[in-house]
Amino acid sequence: MILVLRKTATEQQISAVCDGLKELNLTGHVVRNERGAVISVYEDVSSLPGHLFSRLPGVDKVLRLSPQLSMVTDERLGPVKLNSGVVIGGSRVVIAGPCSVEGRSALLQAARRVREAGADMLRGGAYKPRTSPYDFQGLGEDGLKILQEAREETGLAVISEVMSPDQIEVATRHIDVLQVGARNMYNYDLLKEIGRSGHPVLLKRALSATINEWLSAAEYVLLQGNSKVILCERGIRTFETLTRNTLDLSAVAAVKGLTALPVIVDPSHATGRPDLVRPLSRAAIACGADGLIIEVHDDPSSALSDGEQAINSSELQSIIEDVRAVEKLFPRVEKTHAAFPSESFAPSSEKLTVSGGCCKS
C-alpha cells in the first residue's frame, strides 16, 4: 500500500502517520522525491478498511497495490544508463525514427535527420507485429544489422522490438534497448527471458491494460535480476474514435508516484494523428514523463507501416525545442532514494530504520 501525502504535510504529520501505522503493527517507509513524500507499507493490509489510513494526518490518497508488486515499488530503482551514455530518467530523452526499417539507405537517411533534429536515440522496427498477416512484417535480422550500422555512423543508441524469446539473443548483439510492444505485454515467457538477458528494455502498456497489470509485467523482468526497465505509456483503447487510442497521461503521473522506474510517452501510437503529436508531447513532459518516443518519416505516403501517424524531421526539431523549453519550466529535483549498488537488481531484505516513530528515507 502507498500513502500519498499532501504537499503541505509537515514532518510532525509524517511522524504521526508512522505512529498510527505502528499502532496497527505496520511499518511505514518514507520516500521523498520531487513530488513530495509517500509512505510505503509492505505488509498485507487487504483485511484493513481504507478509512483507517485515509484519516491519518496529512494523507491525501491511499493506493492499494497487489502484494505481488514488491519489486517494482522499491525506491532504489532509478535511471537506466545505456552503453552509449544516454541516461533515461535523467534529462528528458527523445527517441525518434520510422515505424519499421524499410531498407538500408532509407534508415541511414532517417538516422541522420533525427540526429540533426536533436534526438537522443533512434527507433526502427526489425520485427513488426501486424494485425493483418498480409502487411509488411519487417526485415528481421537484416533490419537489426542496418540499425547497428546507423548507430555506428550517427552515434545514436537504437531501440527495436522483439516478439519472441528466440529473437532476444540476436537482437542484443545489434541494438541498445529491446522493446516489448503493446501486444506482447502479456507474453510472460518473453518478459522472463528479457529479464535473464539483463539488457535494457522498453515495456509498452497493452491496449487495455490496467496500471496494476502493466506494473506486474515489469515485475516479471525485475524478478529475473534485470533492473533496466523503462515503462512506456502509448495510449489505451477506449470508446473514442477520433484518435487511434486515448493517451492516459494520468497513468504517467500515477506511475511516477508508485515506482522510480523511468516512464516515457508515445504520442504517435496514442493518437494516430501527426497534428496531435506536438501538443501531447508538451503535455507528457509537463506531467513528469522522462521522455518521448516518436514516429518520424519524411515521406509518410511511401511508409510500409504507420505512415499516417508519422511526423517529418522538421516537425521533430520543433518538438525537441518544446521539450527543452518545458523541461526548464519543470526541472528535475534530485531523488532521495538510494542508487543501485550494482548493475543487477537485488532487493534488500533489511528494514529501514525508525527514528521518532517515523522511518527515514
WOTARA-V550364 format. One line per field, one symbol per residue. psi: psi as a letter, one per 20 degrees, with the letter a starting at -180 (. if undefined). A space follows every 50 residues. Layout:
psi: ???
//
This chain:
psi: qpopqqhjprhghghhghghhhhjkqppopppaiicqqopoirojhipqh hhhhiqpipgqoopqpiilhghjpiiqbqoprhiipoojdqpqppqrqgq oirghgghgggghhghijqhrpqpphpopqgpiirpjrichhhhhgghgh ghghjpqqqqqqiqhiigghgiihrhpqporhhjhjnhhggghhghhjqq pooqprhkqrhghghhghhgghhjjoimppqopkqqpaipihrgaopnhh hggghhihqjqqprqnighhhjohiigghhgghgghjjqiaqoppppimh hjqipkhijqrrhhhgghghhgghghhhhmqqppqiqqrpirhqonpqiq qqqppkjppq.
//
